[in-house]
């Protein structure tokens, strides 16, 4: 028979629950082992100076949960299910040797400029005006208000050919691609070479067989694409990642003539500095292009809000798939983004950030030209990163590490390539204030000349 | 040569963009057909009284986008890509004959009680205190603050055996199940009969082969489960959906002894009225139970926030999978829920709602006992719905339709069954104020007696 010490906090009430908790923990920790007989309810009640009903309730609770067994003629005992073998917390995770990396990507925006007050005002607007049912289950393809605002925005800013019904709200470009590949079924998918190596596991997990197609100074090589036999291609026409190349008019025409399905990743197209953004491919061939974008570069990756524009019934099919996978994106932030778009807050924020990023880009490019003219700078018409071809003797990985340490988050391009290419790094300039560009570049020069001498 | 009418708003500025937009729309709408030669830039500039550079810029933009072609010696003409065949907006969706139904499920909470002010205060707390990097890409398995709070909450309220590392934040139980099945790979999955028919497409889409196992007054029939040969079972032990049965202690023990993987859907367990909640199965066998829950019943389905508690390295595997599928849930609301839990707001809200729902449930049960004693009421110890076995001659579908019309959202159980069973409906009482229960039940009685006479 167990001798039980059950500390009770009488001021707190819920005495039966307190007893049950204490017993449960004792069984879990192994202090009470399987088969141990518990005191009769009247004895424990007397020990603890509580009514017998309280102890009965506690025992019943643990019997219901399976920690105790009530055996006729033998009273109450600890169930074999309560043995210490199972009391262990889940084992410490045994992860991959390379822990995943979050945040501070070269393409991350400057989150110090996230419009916190105006975003809070949008959320407040939603929470003070949305009807009760707005908080219920809703269309997994996105709330109608946001789909309408996004369709208008994409027509206006990206020259997309789209109505509300063609837009699906998703949790960013990654989810958009997962869903598109999910509804396409197993597909041979052509992907640019080089490309973001982060997307490759996503594409393969979604069932795509990936073939790589080289990118040159006009963008993807459409003749090489045609030779692969792929029925679909994923590309970044407005600002190729990582090279920053803009797909040339001739290649746009060739690509449309090619005739396959184009998955257009429009990840940073709003952030174009030197001229109006080139309209998206989707506007040219809305029946064969699926356009994906998000607010990850324009506002913050943490919002996890984006869109897919898909032809014909595909938008609805994607929405239905989402209805079976996760029931859609959270609604309050969908309404908040709709309000932010409608009220002009989004456009104002973009204009402000475009000015700021242009300053930072210009400062970086000027500093590189002055202090590191041996570095070739490419792909700077848009976006938040520059593509730097490195001089002979520079090690990509070392250059990326040093630049990152100096406030210019960077990645070597080698892991993004299938075919070999000149050493290069992608460098994000969004977070480096203009006045710090020259010192950072000078320091990089010093460190890299140390590197090449060693 | 086209005669162009381009209305310009000079006050607005951006004349080149205005011209480009007008031309783009003319090409799309078919007013300018493929091959049409455009006026020379100097002629159009004179017509519009703008500088020639403005027209050059507009033409260049449309050449870059592929709407126009610049042909040496023949000036600028409309590209064959701009032909009306492709100008159509995405075709009207051609959906399934039965449009999907959102909201007003029998299990939806009363969203009129959603704690809007306190939730807004939590969001404000996050937006005024979170560090800049909190808005960046983050751990797709959930932000550490929320995982920690959820682990503490689940230990305290559900007697779960879990630490922070065992919790994955997901967008609700549906996504939790999708992810678990995704990482398990193709599986024969046993599912209760009856069960929510909404989940079946999800399970099949996630790759599971579904076999059904009958539920009786003690819950799932574990001997029948063992005979199926399934390696995993999905069940609702705390409050079976739809019958409301609580899995008996004997069956809990049998189930653990069975030895397969248990997917525990804990969809409404916090809303238990007559006694402390029965601890979750996961607390008994943390190495073989995967627990899923969400705030959909306790707060609002539209928040799309939930959790999965998984053994050993499975939690991490699910997080990594999510990192390749959608990069995780939005972070601001994750931090807000962590704050709401930590500050006690969540517990207070739950206590208040439990009191309110108990009142509504009691009023409904009393009214049914008085006015419709021929209906058998079951499964009312917890949750937001009652399971009503109907008297002979009542049609399930008609009863469900009438009850829904009277403010008691209801569904017939027949579509939830594989094996035939007595006619029954699931009725949600969360949205019907206590004082309206008796009138609603009396009206239902009148309508259904009309029905049985017809």
Interface residues (C-beta under 8 A of the other chain):
Chain A: X16 X17 X20 X21 X24 X28 X57 X61 X63 X64 X65 X66 X67 X69 X79 X81 X82 X86 X87 X88 X89 X90 X91 X92 X93 X94 X95 X96 X100 X102 X103 X104 X105 X108 X111 X112 X114 X116 X117 X119 X120 X123 X124 X127 X128 X132 X133 X134 X135 X136 X137 X138 X139 X140 X159 X161 X162 X163 X165 X166 X170 X171 X172 X174 X175 X178 X201 X202 X205 X206 X246 X249 X252 X253 X256 X275 X276 X278 X279 X281 X283 X284 X285 X286 X287 X300 X301 X302 X303 X304 X305 X309 X310 X311 X312 X313 X315 X316 X320 X321 X323 X324 X325 X326 X327 X328 X329 X330 X331 X332 X333
Chain B: X16 X17 X20 X21 X24 X28 X57 X61 X63 X64 X65 X66 X67 X79 X81 X82 X86 X87 X88 X89 X90 X91 X92 X93 X94 X95 X96 X100 X102 X103 X104 X105 X108 X111 X112 X114 X116 X117 X119 X120 X123 X124 X127 X128 X132 X133 X134 X135 X136 X137 X138 X139 X140 X159 X161 X162 X163 X165 X166 X170 X171 X172 X174 X175 X178 X201 X202 X205 X206 X246 X249 X252 X253 X256 X275 X276 X278 X279 X281 X283 X284 X285 X286 X287 X300 X301 X302 X303 X304 X305 X309 X310 X311 X312 X313 X315 X316 X320 X321 X323 X324 X325 X326 X327 X328 X329 X330 X331 X332 X333
